[in-house]
Amino acid sequence: MRARNGLTAGALFLIAALVGFSAGRKARSGVTPPDTGVASRAWNHGSKRIAYVLPNEGPYYDLKWAGAQAELLRLGYEPQKYTAGGYKNIKAQLDIMDDLIQKKVGGIILHAVDQAALAAAVDRAAAAGIPVIAENVAAGTASVAGSVQLANYQNGYELAMSLVNAIGGKGKIAALVGPPGLEASDSMWQGAKDYFAHWPGVEIVRVEYLQANAPDALTRTEAILAAHEDLAGIYTWFVQNGIGAAQALKARGYRPGQVAIVAKDIDSQGEQLLRDGWISALLVGEPVTMGRTSARLIDGLVRGSKIQTSVLLHNELVTARTIDHIDRTGFEVQRKDKP
């Protein structure tokens, strides 16, 4: 990894503090207590079926489901998984929600494909006495019963800090941001841009919006490299896009670390690329913890317990030096998480 102007990681983080960002991170538990909330209404307790509604299939969603399923089973519920098949499939997720309302399930944990488009469905569920937990993507309605979210703006800011550190504070960078209009990735990118703005030597030469898809990321990165052979770094919103970017660098004969890559979340392939130097840093999420937390929250709502109704989870930045020293229980399925 390069440090062209001799700035150390410590110096860059000191400068980051001076420009006004306080990371405010919490250690590995990853949970920041929000303002006190309570279960403020009685929900329909007629069914033990809890629906876990996801936007897509893939390793990240499988890990969330593993955490939720194991915890719901432990708590005595009947967990059921549904997926819309992609962030573009708004109608498919709306149809799922309407079907679950008709079936009078006991509760819904919803990772929405679109914050605004699913608001009316959340309203209909609440009117039917079904609590909905908004997970990963906020719901655009006050009818949501609870929320389990990531610190998306902070995540983007921290990824940008890591990328600036890796390129020594100056150079051309590109960004593979995420699906157009997705609140989570847009908030991350806003945080990243706000940090990059403090560095006049950092030039953003290309911004691409795309799904979490390694082949697409490879194709986009190849086009970027063709136009900017002296690219210094690549910001990616998700590990699959970081993998695709690394594959493009390999195919064009770059050396590990010659172009720094940062990404959110982790899988086995991304971890190996991190260890081999192709990826500079990963912001490790806790999908198993997220699913487990949502399960506990909806259980509290159904039981009418006095509980926190909003939970914010923080990710942990890792490099090849630190990957062996992190708590993996939040993002790897443990024996207790297997049904």
N, C-alpha and C positions, 0 to 999 in steps of 0.2 A: 504494500500500500504506500502511496506516495505522500510526501510532505514537502511540496516544492519550495515553500518559502521558509522552511525550518520551524514552523509553529508546532509546538507540542500539543498533545491532547489536553493537558492541563491548562495551557495558555488559552486554547480555544474555548474551553468551558468557562474559564474566568471571564473572557470577553463576553461570552453568552450571558453570564450573570450581570455584567455591567450594562448590557443593552436592554435589560429589564425582564428577563424570563426567569421565573422561579418554577423549577420542575415540580416541586411539591409531591414527589413520588412516595408511595408507601412500599414497604418491603414486600417480601414474596407472597404474603397472603393476598395482595392485590386488591383488596376491597377497601374503598374509602367510604366511611359512614356518611350518608347524605343527611339533609335535614330530616328530623324525626317525622315519620309518617305512620299512619295507622290504617288498619282495615276498617273503612268507614261505612260499610254497608253489609247487609246479609246477602250472600250469594246463594244460588240454587244448589243445594247439596244432594240432589237426587241421583247423580251418576258418579261413578268412580273412574270414568274414562277421561283421561287428560290428553288432549291433542297437542302434538309438537309440530308446528307448521313452519317449514323451511322454504327458502327461495330456490334452492338448488341442491344437487347431489355433489359429493366430493369429500375429500379427507377431512377438511375443516368442519363441515356439517356433520360428518359421521362422528367426530370427536364430541361435538356438542350434544348430539343425540345420545351417545354412550353415557355421558355424565347425567343427562336428564333422565334417561330410561332407568338407569341403575337406582337413582335416588327416588324416583317415583315408585318403582317396585318396592323398594325398602319401606316407603311410607304407606304402602297398601293400595296404590292406584293401579290403573290399567293404562299404561302409556301407549299411544298410537302415533306413528310418524306419517307426515304428509309432506310432499314437496311440489313446488310449482314448476320445477324443471328449468329455471333460469330467471334472471332478473327482468327480462322482457315480458314475462308471462303474467301480466297483471290479472287478466281475466281468469286464468287458471287458479290463481290464489284466491280471488274473490269467490269463485265457485266452491273451492274447498271450504272457505269460511261459512258460506251460506249452507252448505251441506252439514257442517258441524253444528250450526245453530239449529237446524231442523232436527238433528239427532239428539239435541239437548245434552251435549257432553258436559262434564263437570267443570272444565276449564280449558283454556287455550293459551299456549305459549307461542307467540307469533314473532318470527323474524320476517318482517314485511319486505316484499319486493319493491315497494314504493311507500314512503311515509304518508303522503297525502291520499293516494288512491285507496288505501286500506282503511282510512279513518271511518268511513260510513259503515263498513263491515264490523269494526270494533264497536261502534255505537249500537248496531243491531244486536250484537252478542251481549253487551251490557244490559240492553233493554230486556233481553230474554233471561237475565239472571246468570249469565256466564262470564266469569272474570277472565280478562285477557291481559297477559303479561307481554309487554313490548320488549323484545330482546334484540340487541345489536343495532336495530333501526328504530328510532322513536316513532310513536304513533301520533299522528296529527290531530288528536282529539283528547278532551278531558275525560272521556269515558274509559280510558285505559286504567286498569286496576293497579298496575305496578309496572316497573321498568328495570331492566338489567342492561346496562350500556357500557361501552368502552369510552375512554377518554380520547376521542378521536382527534380533536385539535392538538392536544398535547402529544399524541403519538406522531402526528405529522411533523410537529415542531422538533421532536426528539430525533426522528429519522433524518431531518434536514441538518441538525447539529452534527450527527454522526457522519453524514456525507461530506459536509464542509470540512470536518476534521480529517477525513480520509484523503481529500484532494488538496490539503494544505491551505485552504482558505481562498483559492482562486481557480478558475478554469470554467470550461463549458460543461453544462449539465443538461440532461434530458429527463423527462418525467413520463412514466407510464402510470396515469393517475387512477383509473378505475372506470366503471360504467358511467356514462353521462347522466347527471342528475341524481346519483346515489348519495344521499346525505352523508353517510359515514366516510366515504372516500373523498367527497368534496370538502368536508370539514378537515380531514387530514391534510389535504393539499393546501387549504388555506393556512393551516398552521405552518406547513413547510415553506410556503411563499413568504409568510411574515418573517420567518427566520432568515431565509435567503436574502431578503431585502436589506439586512444589516451588513451584507458583504458585497461591496461594489465590484470586487474582482470575480464574483460568481455570475456567470451569464447563462440564463435559461434559453437554450436554442431550439427546443422542441417540446411540446406537450401533447401527449397522445391519450385519448380516452378509450378504454377497452375493458372487456370482462377479464376475470381471473382465468387466464388461458395461456399456457406456456407456448404453444405453437404460434398464436397470434402475436405474443410478445416478442418471440424470435423474429418474426417477419418485420414487425415495426422497428425493432432495434437494428436489424440489418439495413433498413432504409435510412435510419438516423446516422449510422456509422458511415454509410456511403456518402452522406452529405457533410459529415463532421468527423473526419478521421482522428482529429485531435481531441475528441470528447474525453472529459476527465471523469465524469460520474453519471450515474443513472439512479434516479429516485423511482421506486416502484411501490405501489400500494399493497401488493400481496405477493407472497412468496412464489406462487406459480409464475407471475410475471417476472420476478427476479431470476427464476430458473431459465425462462425463455431468453432473457437478456444475456445471461451468462453463456447459454448455448450459442447465441449469435457471436459473442466475442471469441469463443473457441473456434467457430467455423471460419472466422476472418483472420485467425492467426495471432490474436492478442495474447499476452501473457497474463497469468493470474495476478490480479491487483493492478494491472495497467490502467484499467477503467474501474473505478469503485462502484459497487452496487449495494444499495440498501433496500430492505423489504420488510414488510410486516408479516408476522406469523412464521411457522416453521413446519417442515415435514422432513422425512429422511433424506430426500434428494437435496433439498435446500440446506440441510445441516452439513451434508458432505461437501457441497460447494463452498460453504462457509469455512470448513476445515481446510479445504484445498486452496483457499485464497481467492476464489472467483467472486464470492460475495463478501463484502467488507463487514456488514453487520446485519443482524436480524432483530426485529422487535417482537419478542416472543409473546404471543397471546396465550390465554388460558381457556380454550374452548370447553374442555371438560369441566372446569370450574364454573364456567358460565352456565352450562346446561344444568349442573347440579344446583347452582344458586337459584335459577329460575324455578326449578322443581320445589325447592324449599319455600320460595316466596309464594307460589300458588297454593301450596299446602297451607301456609299460614292464612291466606285469604279465605280459603274454603272453610277452614276451622274457625274463622272469626277472631284470630289471635291479634294482639296488638303488636305490629311489626313495622319494620322499615319497608316502605313500598317502593323506594328507589335505591338502586345499588349501582355504583360506578366501579368498574374493574380497570386496573392499570396493567400495562404490559411491561416487560423487562428487556432492555437492550443487551444483546450478547454479541461477542466477537469470537474469533477462533481461540483467543486466550481464555475466555470466561465460560464457554459453552459447557465445560465439564463440571462447573461449580453451581449450576442452577437447579432449583427444585423442579423436577419434571412432572410432578403429579397433576399439575393443572393442564398439561397439554398432551399427556400420554395416558392411554387407557390402562388402569391398574386392575389387579385381580378383582378388587371390590366393585369395579365399574362394569364387570361382565355379568350379564344376566344369567 
